[in-house]
Amino acid sequence: MKLSTPEDARRARERVQALLAESLTEEAAVQVALLNNRGLQAAYNDLGISEADYVQASLPPNPAIVLNRTFGTGSFVEFGFQLVGNLLAFATLPAKTEIAKREFEEARYRAIATTLSLTINVRRAFIRALAAQQRLALLEQARETANASAQMMKQLGETGAANKLDQARVAAFYADLSVQVAQARLAVTTSREALTRILGLWGSDLDYRLPSRLPVLPAAVEALADVEVDAMRRRVDLIILRYEIVTLAKSANFVNATRYLSFLELGLGYRNEVETGSTGEQTSKNRYGIELGIVIPVFDTGQARLTAAQEIYMRAINRLVERSVNARSEARVAYSTYRATYDIARYYQSRIVPLRRQISSEVLLRYNGMLSDVFEVLIDERERINASIGSLDALRDYHLAVADLQAALTVGGTVPPSGVINTTPPPQTIPLGL
């Protein structure tokens, strides 16, 4: 949504505040960014500038009026005016308008690409922030358990029921978890700030709340028949390059058509001559005329401009071919990653984590029956925590792979820079007189 008026800004602000009042979901975060991200609004401003350029290019050039007054020798006085217009500009107006229209369409797709890129980056930032928050909660819970164990072991050591080695092992386990908690807190801060920046929030809006857990893993993955075909058909960066190629082809044809004739100006003039005779009698003469100004292509034949236009056109062709090849590969990799991360996350949830819980229960039973020592319990607890973190990371990677697949099929990595050249012939100045 483009915010063009204060009323638009007010409504957008109200909507953002309503979304932030609740726990922020992934879709709500996307809506906040679309309403509140000023970089996106700047992209829409670029589109408005391109539209204005298109309108400007469709207008015919303004004619010029030249007034003059000449004092001759004796009693000779001359008044005159000229109406001057660039005939070449009028003749090439339809071609320049069509080129400007194609440039505007290209700019429109650039704005679409910027919007899609923003939504995908918001989803990535949201998933990372949520995963970091959930990891911190998991580690803090584990540290609380380790702290209770360390306190109990210390008390047992004071009574002689626990040796110093077991006390040191439990204390080291607690200290290691404390370091991981500190690292997790830093990750929460940095990931949340990254999300805050892309949402465009500051001040009182920084207190927004996130859900406590990542979205659950779906029951099955989405099967895509041919991701390469989808990428070729849907990717906006390829659409932009195709528009650019058509525009450059028209530009090259325009340069070729005007390479020899870069200036043609027509002047319609009127002149009044007044002369006073020796007897004081004044005689007046009116003169009308037409003059044509043209640049003779003696030194600059326009070949350099034509060569540059052709090279820029071929550069766009090569860029499109290269990006098409890359897009196919990116789509294949993104889909393979999507399927693999789903399988990994599913395996963690269905096999690894349940097995670790079962092992922990058995180890605890053996410890209570004095069949194992504290060291074995600590090893098992560390493995259980690592399995839980691995499961969380796998779920995070799956959701990030979903966003990456969406990017590979719709917008690609970056929006290609514009290669359209300025096809307007260089200005020439030829004095016209009657």
Secondary structure, DSSP 8 states (H G I E B T S, - for coil): ----SHHHHHHHHHHHHHHHHS---HHHHHHHHHHH-HHHHHHHHHHHHHHHHHHHHTS----EEEEEEEE-STTEEEEEEEEEEEHHHHHTHHHHHHHHHHHHHHHHHHHHHHHHHHHHHHHHHHHHHHHHHHHHHHHHHHHHHHHHHHHHHHHHHHHTSS-HHHHHHHHHHHHHHHHHHHHHHHHHHHHHHHHHHHHT--GGGGG----SS-----SS----S-HHHHHHHH-HHHHHHHHHHHHHHHHHHHHHHTSS---EEEEEEEEEEEEE-TTS-EEEEEEEEEEEEE---SS--SHHHHHHHHHHHHHHHHHHHHHHHHHHHHHHHHHHHHHHHHHHHHHIIIIIHHHHHHHHHHHHHHHHTTSS-HHHHHHHHHHHHHHHHHHHHHHHHHHHHHHHHHHHHHT-SS---------S----------
